[in-house]
Amino acid sequence: CVPALSALVQIQDMAILSPFSLLADVANLSGTAAVFFQDFSAFHHHEIIKTYDFSSWLYVTAVAVYSLEGVGMVLPLETSCIKR
């Protein structure tokens, strides 16, 4: 895996990497679909649904910060592509 990634890092033209981006998008969508399928298949209405559970606020905050951290990496990359 490392030699293949090392070869991809050496490519300077972003247009050549677009098929790999498409492959990554397909992998992300299929992973998300698998998670949703497993979540909804195990979901039953036997319990009372809580509107908000304050015991998991730390986890939710951590996921939000992690997600927003990735945006800070993507936006400069997009601007550098526009300038070229």
C-alpha positions in Angstrom: 0.0 0.0 0.0 2.8 2.4 0.9 4.6 2.1 -2.5 1.4 2.8 -4.4 0.6 5.9 -2.2 4.2 7.1 -2.6 3.9 6.9 -6.4 0.6 8.8 -6.3 2.1 11.6 -4.1 4.7 12.3 -6.8 2.1 13.2 -9.4 1.8 17.0 -9.7 -1.0 17.3 -12.3 -4.4 17.1 -10.5 -6.2 16.0 -13.6 -4.4 12.7 -13.6 -5.6 12.0 -10.0 -9.3 12.6 -10.8 -10.1 8.8 -11.3 -8.7 8.1 -7.8 -10.9 10.9 -6.4 -13.9 9.2 -8.1 -12.9 5.9 -6.6 -12.6 7.5 -3.1 -16.1 9.1 -3.5 -17.6 5.7 -4.4 -15.8 4.1 -1.4 -17.2 6.9 0.9 -20.7 6.5 -0.4 -20.7 2.7 -0.1 -19.3 2.9 3.4 -22.0 5.4 4.4 -24.7 3.2 2.8 -23.4 0.2 4.7 -23.5 2.1 8.0 -27.0 3.4 7.4 -28.2 -0.1 6.4 -26.8 -1.7 9.5 -28.2 1.1 11.7 -31.7 0.9 10.3 -31.8 -2.9 10.2 -31.1 -2.9 14.0 -33.5 -0.1 14.8 -36.7 -1.1 16.5 -39.5 1.1 18.0 -39.7 -0.9 21.2 -38.2 1.9 23.3 -39.3 5.4 24.1 -37.4 7.8 21.8 -35.5 10.5 23.6 -35.5 13.9 22.0 -32.0 14.7 23.3 -29.5 12.7 25.3 -27.1 14.9 27.2 -24.8 12.0 28.0 -23.3 12.0 24.5 -22.6 15.7 24.0 -18.9 15.2 24.2 -18.9 12.6 21.4 -21.1 14.8 19.2 -18.8 17.8 19.8 -15.7 15.7 19.0 -17.2 14.5 15.7 -18.2 18.1 14.7 -14.7 19.4 15.4 -13.2 16.5 13.5 -15.4 17.2 10.5 -14.8 20.9 10.5 -11.1 20.3 10.7 -11.2 18.5 7.3 -12.9 21.5 5.7 -9.9 23.6 6.6 -7.7 21.3 4.6 -9.9 21.1 1.5 -10.6 24.8 1.0 -7.0 25.9 0.5 -6.5 22.9 -1.9 -9.5 24.1 -4.0 -8.2 27.6 -4.2 -4.8 26.4 -5.3 -6.5 24.4 -8.1 -8.5 27.5 -9.2 -5.3 29.6 -9.5 -3.7 27.1 -11.8 
